[in-house]
Each structure stands twice: as structure tokens, then as C-alpha cells.
Amino acid sequence: MTETIIPAFRDAPEEGKTVGRLLAGYSELEVEMLGCVLEVSGGVDAAVRALYGTRGEQKRIEAMRSLTEVAFQKAGLGPTFAATMSDMHWCRRIRNQYAHCQWYYTTSEGLCFIDLEELAKRTAKIDVLTRDRVPVDIGILSRQEAFFKYVQKCFWFLAEQYKINPDQRSTPLFQLPAKMDQPPLHN
């Protein structure tokens, strides 16, 4: 096996692969948001600068909302837009949970992580990192990955529907997927 920067994933390879897809895949969801901004604005330069001109996932989501919400509402897509944006925020929370943590594996505990950002926010003295460990469940990871794909499809639907005449919306290329509940975070 190739040497890895996260040794814990050697002992939990499927979990490691799924976490990697979630972390890398989050940027795909941001690109799908960009696609929606492009449909509304039509200007690539302005859209890229508006979403990526400042750092921060939450800022990109808020920029997308401010640039497109009224247009999607006028197009009769307001409820779908609102639900998709709420789900995108949930994807951000999932992504951030894994992006700001330390991973470890023991035979007795399996794969666990410590959310260092959350730990740093506490007022109590931090003396043992593993006291606040979070065991990882492949079932939850799989549900989270499926949810990312669901949100991606919602963005595809919104982008396509926005440019279609409302009278022709009965035969979309991208169907709105069946509603999927937000999966739990690991905690």
C-alpha cells in the first residue's frame, strides 16, 4: 500500500476513501452553485469573482443566494431553491467536520476523529485529546456521500429548469430527485 499522510486510513481504507470523496466532492457542489449563478447572470467573470473572490464556504453559499434567489423565485423555483440551499449548508457542515479534525485508529475503537476546531471553542482546559473522540461509522459516511450526490442533482435541476420556459418544464433532462433527509453528523 502507498504510504499515506493519514495513517489511520490504512486500517480503515473504505472510510478513508469515503471521507476523501466527501472532502474533494464538496468543491463539486460549489461548482454546481456556480452553474446556477451562471444561468441567472450569464457572466462567467463576474460569477467566479462573486463566489470565489473571498475565502470561506459559508460566504460562497451566501453570495450564491444573494445573486440568484430572486431570479429562482420569479421562475417559480423558490421552494426547491430554498431547500437546496439549506441542504448545501448541511453539506458544508459535514465537510467542515472532517476538514478540521485529527484522525486516529485503534484496534479496540476503530476509526475515530477529534474535531479540533470544536474543541478549541470550549472554555474548559484541554488536557486529553482522545476524551472528545468521535467514532466513525461507514453507514453514516455512505449516507452523507449519497446526500452530497442528491444536492448535486438538485443544483442540476435548478440550473436546467431556470433556463426552460415554464410551459415546457414537463420533460426536463434532469429530474428533481426524491427528497432526501439530511444525514446525521458524526457526534
CORHUMO-V353368 format. One record per pair of residues at least 24 apart in sequence whose ideal C-beta (glycine too) atoms are under 8 Angstrom apart, sorted by the first residue. I is the first residue (numbers start at 0). J is the second residue. Records with the same first field share a line. If there is no record, write none. Layout:
# CORHUMO-V353368
I->J  J
This chain:
# CORHUMO-V353368
5->102
6->104
7->102  103  104  110
8->102  104  110
9->104
10->104  110
11->104  109  110  135
13->137
14->110  135  137  140
15->110
17->137  140  141  143  144
18->97  135  140
20->144
21->93  94  97  140  143  144  147
22->94  97  98
24->144  147
25->56  90  91  94  147
27->151
28->87  90  147  150  151  154
29->56  59
31->150  151  154  155  158
32->59  60  63  87  154
33->63
34->154  155  158
35->63  67  71  154  157  158  161
36->63  66  67
37->158
38->158  161  162
39->66  67  70  71  161
40->66  67
56->91  94  95
57->88  91
60->84  87  88  91
70->161
71->157  161
74->160  161  165
75->165
76->157  160  161
79->153  156  157  160  175
80->157
82->153  178
83->150  153  154  157
86->146  149  150  153  181
87->150
89->146  181
90->146  147  150
92->184
93->143  146  147  182  184
96->184  185
101->128
103->129  132
108->132  134
109->134  135
110->134  135
111->135
112->185
133->185  186
134->185
135->185
136->185
139->182  183  185
142->182  183
143->182
145->179  182
146->179  181  182
149->176  179
152->176
